[in-house]
Amino acid sequence: MKRQAVKSVAKGIKSALDVVLRTEANTASCAIMYQPKAPQKLMKYRRNK
């Protein structure tokens, strides 16, 4: 039961972070922290590649 709850919470957190990454990858400035150059790994979250 505890293991299922932990997995469920982890999936929810992952989904929330994916939304944040998509939003931040498509904005001019980052709201969470200052980041002048976007890492190449963020390219998979961008709408326009």
Phi and psi restraints in degrees (range 20) as a CNS / XPLOR table:
assign (resid 1 and name C) (resid 2 and name N)
       (resid 2 and name CA) (resid 2 and name C) 1.0 -65.8 20.0 2
assign (resid 2 and name N) (resid 2 and name CA)
       (resid 2 and name C) (resid 3 and name N) 1.0 -39.8 20.0 2
assign (resid 2 and name C) (resid 3 and name N)
       (resid 3 and name CA) (resid 3 and name C) 1.0 -62.3 20.0 2
assign (resid 3 and name N) (resid 3 and name CA)
       (resid 3 and name C) (resid 4 and name N) 1.0 -40.6 20.0 2
assign (resid 3 and name C) (resid 4 and name N)
       (resid 4 and name CA) (resid 4 and name C) 1.0 -65.6 20.0 2
assign (resid 4 and name N) (resid 4 and name CA)
       (resid 4 and name C) (resid 5 and name N) 1.0 -38.5 20.0 2
assign (resid 4 and name C) (resid 5 and name N)
       (resid 5 and name CA) (resid 5 and name C) 1.0 -66.0 20.0 2
assign (resid 5 and name N) (resid 5 and name CA)
       (resid 5 and name C) (resid 6 and name N) 1.0 -41.9 20.0 2
assign (resid 5 and name C) (resid 6 and name N)
       (resid 6 and name CA) (resid 6 and name C) 1.0 -64.5 20.0 2
assign (resid 6 and name N) (resid 6 and name CA)
       (resid 6 and name C) (resid 7 and name N) 1.0 -42.3 20.0 2
assign (resid 6 and name C) (resid 7 and name N)
       (resid 7 and name CA) (resid 7 and name C) 1.0 -64.5 20.0 2
assign (resid 7 and name N) (resid 7 and name CA)
       (resid 7 and name C) (resid 8 and name N) 1.0 -38.9 20.0 2
assign (resid 7 and name C) (resid 8 and name N)
       (resid 8 and name CA) (resid 8 and name C) 1.0 -65.4 20.0 2
assign (resid 8 and name N) (resid 8 and name CA)
       (resid 8 and name C) (resid 9 and name N) 1.0 -43.3 20.0 2
assign (resid 8 and name C) (resid 9 and name N)
       (resid 9 and name CA) (resid 9 and name C) 1.0 -65.7 20.0 2
assign (resid 9 and name N) (resid 9 and name CA)
       (resid 9 and name C) (resid 10 and name N) 1.0 -41.0 20.0 2
assign (resid 9 and name C) (resid 10 and name N)
       (resid 10 and name CA) (resid 10 and name C) 1.0 -62.9 20.0 2
assign (resid 10 and name N) (resid 10 and name CA)
       (resid 10 and name C) (resid 11 and name N) 1.0 -40.3 20.0 2
assign (resid 10 and name C) (resid 11 and name N)
       (resid 11 and name CA) (resid 11 and name C) 1.0 -64.1 20.0 2
assign (resid 11 and name N) (resid 11 and name CA)
       (resid 11 and name C) (resid 12 and name N) 1.0 -39.6 20.0 2
assign (resid 11 and name C) (resid 12 and name N)
       (resid 12 and name CA) (resid 12 and name C) 1.0 -65.2 20.0 2
assign (resid 12 and name N) (resid 12 and name CA)
       (resid 12 and name C) (resid 13 and name N) 1.0 -43.1 20.0 2
assign (resid 12 and name C) (resid 13 and name N)
       (resid 13 and name CA) (resid 13 and name C) 1.0 -65.1 20.0 2
assign (resid 13 and name N) (resid 13 and name CA)
       (resid 13 and name C) (resid 14 and name N) 1.0 -41.1 20.0 2
assign (resid 13 and name C) (resid 14 and name N)
       (resid 14 and name CA) (resid 14 and name C) 1.0 -62.2 20.0 2
assign (resid 14 and name N) (resid 14 and name CA)
       (resid 14 and name C) (resid 15 and name N) 1.0 -43.1 20.0 2
assign (resid 14 and name C) (resid 15 and name N)
       (resid 15 and name CA) (resid 15 and name C) 1.0 -62.5 20.0 2
assign (resid 15 and name N) (resid 15 and name CA)
       (resid 15 and name C) (resid 16 and name N) 1.0 -43.2 20.0 2
assign (resid 15 and name C) (resid 16 and name N)
       (resid 16 and name CA) (resid 16 and name C) 1.0 -63.8 20.0 2
assign (resid 16 and name N) (resid 16 and name CA)
       (resid 16 and name C) (resid 17 and name N) 1.0 -42.5 20.0 2
assign (resid 16 and name C) (resid 17 and name N)
       (resid 17 and name CA) (resid 17 and name C) 1.0 -67.7 20.0 2
assign (resid 17 and name N) (resid 17 and name CA)
       (resid 17 and name C) (resid 18 and name N) 1.0 -34.5 20.0 2
assign (resid 17 and name C) (resid 18 and name N)
       (resid 18 and name CA) (resid 18 and name C) 1.0 -62.2 20.0 2
assign (resid 18 and name N) (resid 18 and name CA)
       (resid 18 and name C) (resid 19 and name N) 1.0 -40.5 20.0 2
assign (resid 18 and name C) (resid 19 and name N)
       (resid 19 and name CA) (resid 19 and name C) 1.0 -63.8 20.0 2
assign (resid 19 and name N) (resid 19 and name CA)
       (resid 19 and name C) (resid 20 and name N) 1.0 -44.1 20.0 2
assign (resid 19 and name C) (resid 20 and name N)
       (resid 20 and name CA) (resid 20 and name C) 1.0 -62.2 20.0 2
assign (resid 20 and name N) (resid 20 and name CA)
       (resid 20 and name C) (resid 21 and name N) 1.0 -44.1 20.0 2
assign (resid 20 and name C) (resid 21 and name N)
       (resid 21 and name CA) (resid 21 and name C) 1.0 -63.4 20.0 2
assign (resid 21 and name N) (resid 21 and name CA)
       (resid 21 and name C) (resid 22 and name N) 1.0 -41.4 20.0 2
assign (resid 21 and name C) (resid 22 and name N)
       (resid 22 and name CA) (resid 22 and name C) 1.0 -63.4 20.0 2
assign (resid 22 and name N) (resid 22 and name CA)
       (resid 22 and name C) (resid 23 and name N) 1.0 -42.1 20.0 2
assign (resid 22 and name C) (resid 23 and name N)
       (resid 23 and name CA) (resid 23 and name C) 1.0 -64.9 20.0 2
assign (resid 23 and name N) (resid 23 and name CA)
       (resid 23 and name C) (resid 24 and name N) 1.0 -46.3 20.0 2
assign (resid 23 and name C) (resid 24 and name N)
       (resid 24 and name CA) (resid 24 and name C) 1.0 -70.3 20.0 2
assign (resid 24 and name N) (resid 24 and name CA)
       (resid 24 and name C) (resid 25 and name N) 1.0 -31.2 20.0 2
assign (resid 24 and name C) (resid 25 and name N)
       (resid 25 and name CA) (resid 25 and name C) 1.0 -71.3 20.0 2
assign (resid 25 and name N) (resid 25 and name CA)
       (resid 25 and name C) (resid 26 and name N) 1.0 -21.1 20.0 2
assign (resid 25 and name C) (resid 26 and name N)
       (resid 26 and name CA) (resid 26 and name C) 1.0 -108.6 20.0 2
assign (resid 26 and name N) (resid 26 and name CA)
       (resid 26 and name C) (resid 27 and name N) 1.0 16.1 20.0 2
assign (resid 26 and name C) (resid 27 and name N)
       (resid 27 and name CA) (resid 27 and name C) 1.0 -116.0 20.0 2
assign (resid 27 and name N) (resid 27 and name CA)
       (resid 27 and name C) (resid 28 and name N) 1.0 159.7 20.0 2
assign (resid 27 and name C) (resid 28 and name N)
       (resid 28 and name CA) (resid 28 and name C) 1.0 -72.6 20.0 2
assign (resid 28 and name N) (resid 28 and name CA)
       (resid 28 and name C) (resid 29 and name N) 1.0 -34.4 20.0 2
assign (resid 28 and name C) (resid 29 and name N)
       (resid 29 and name CA) (resid 29 and name C) 1.0 -128.8 20.0 2
assign (resid 29 and name N) (resid 29 and name CA)
       (resid 29 and name C) (resid 30 and name N) 1.0 155.2 20.0 2
assign (resid 29 and name C) (resid 30 and name N)
       (resid 30 and name CA) (resid 30 and name C) 1.0 -92.5 20.0 2
assign (resid 30 and name N) (resid 30 and name CA)
       (resid 30 and name C) (resid 31 and name N) 1.0 128.7 20.0 2
assign (resid 30 and name C) (resid 31 and name N)
       (resid 31 and name CA) (resid 31 and name C) 1.0 -82.6 20.0 2
assign (resid 31 and name N) (resid 31 and name CA)
       (resid 31 and name C) (resid 32 and name N) 1.0 -24.2 20.0 2
assign (resid 31 and name C) (resid 32 and name N)
       (resid 32 and name CA) (resid 32 and name C) 1.0 -81.6 20.0 2
assign (resid 32 and name N) (resid 32 and name CA)
       (resid 32 and name C) (resid 33 and name N) 1.0 -47.0 20.0 2
assign (resid 32 and name C) (resid 33 and name N)
       (resid 33 and name CA) (resid 33 and name C) 1.0 -153.2 20.0 2
assign (resid 33 and name N) (resid 33 and name CA)
       (resid 33 and name C) (resid 34 and name N) 1.0 157.1 20.0 2
assign (resid 33 and name C) (resid 34 and name N)
       (resid 34 and name CA) (resid 34 and name C) 1.0 -74.8 20.0 2
assign (resid 34 and name N) (resid 34 and name CA)
       (resid 34 and name C) (resid 35 and name N) 1.0 128.4 20.0 2
assign (resid 34 and name C) (resid 35 and name N)
       (resid 35 and name CA) (resid 35 and name C) 1.0 -145.6 20.0 2
assign (resid 35 and name N) (resid 35 and name CA)
       (resid 35 and name C) (resid 36 and name N) 1.0 96.0 20.0 2
assign (resid 35 and name C) (resid 36 and name N)
       (resid 36 and name CA) (resid 36 and name C) 1.0 -64.0 20.0 2
assign (resid 36 and name N) (resid 36 and name CA)
       (resid 36 and name C) (resid 37 and name N) 1.0 -37.7 20.0 2
assign (resid 36 and name C) (resid 37 and name N)
       (resid 37 and name CA) (resid 37 and name C) 1.0 -118.0 20.0 2
assign (resid 37 and name N) (resid 37 and name CA)
       (resid 37 and name C) (resid 38 and name N) 1.0 128.8 20.0 2
assign (resid 37 and name C) (resid 38 and name N)
       (resid 38 and name CA) (resid 38 and name C) 1.0 -79.7 20.0 2
assign (resid 38 and name N) (resid 38 and name CA)
       (resid 38 and name C) (resid 39 and name N) 1.0 137.0 20.0 2
assign (resid 38 and name C) (resid 39 and name N)
       (resid 39 and name CA) (resid 39 and name C) 1.0 -65.3 20.0 2
assign (resid 39 and name N) (resid 39 and name CA)
       (resid 39 and name C) (resid 40 and name N) 1.0 153.3 20.0 2
assign (resid 39 and name C) (resid 40 and name N)
       (resid 40 and name CA) (resid 40 and name C) 1.0 -62.7 20.0 2
assign (resid 40 and name N) (resid 40 and name CA)
       (resid 40 and name C) (resid 41 and name N) 1.0 -27.3 20.0 2
assign (resid 40 and name C) (resid 41 and name N)
       (resid 41 and name CA) (resid 41 and name C) 1.0 -67.4 20.0 2
assign (resid 41 and name N) (resid 41 and name CA)
       (resid 41 and name C) (resid 42 and name N) 1.0 -19.5 20.0 2
assign (resid 41 and name C) (resid 42 and name N)
       (resid 42 and name CA) (resid 42 and name C) 1.0 -73.8 20.0 2
assign (resid 42 and name N) (resid 42 and name CA)
       (resid 42 and name C) (resid 43 and name N) 1.0 -15.1 20.0 2
assign (resid 42 and name C) (resid 43 and name N)
       (resid 43 and name CA) (resid 43 and name C) 1.0 -60.1 20.0 2
assign (resid 43 and name N) (resid 43 and name CA)
       (resid 43 and name C) (resid 44 and name N) 1.0 -29.7 20.0 2
assign (resid 43 and name C) (resid 44 and name N)
       (resid 44 and name CA) (resid 44 and name C) 1.0 -71.2 20.0 2
assign (resid 44 and name N) (resid 44 and name CA)
       (resid 44 and name C) (resid 45 and name N) 1.0 -15.9 20.0 2
assign (resid 44 and name C) (resid 45 and name N)
       (resid 45 and name CA) (resid 45 and name C) 1.0 -96.4 20.0 2
assign (resid 45 and name N) (resid 45 and name CA)
       (resid 45 and name C) (resid 46 and name N) 1.0 -7.3 20.0 2
assign (resid 45 and name C) (resid 46 and name N)
       (resid 46 and name CA) (resid 46 and name C) 1.0 -76.2 20.0 2
assign (resid 46 and name N) (resid 46 and name CA)
       (resid 46 and name C) (resid 47 and name N) 1.0 147.3 20.0 2
assign (resid 46 and name C) (resid 47 and name N)
       (resid 47 and name CA) (resid 47 and name C) 1.0 -74.9 20.0 2
assign (resid 47 and name N) (resid 47 and name CA)
       (resid 47 and name C) (resid 48 and name N) 1.0 -44.6 20.0 2
assign (resid 47 and name C) (resid 48 and name N)
       (resid 48 and name CA) (resid 48 and name C) 1.0 -103.9 20.0 2
assign (resid 48 and name N) (resid 48 and name CA)
       (resid 48 and name C) (resid 49 and name N) 1.0 112.9 20.0 2
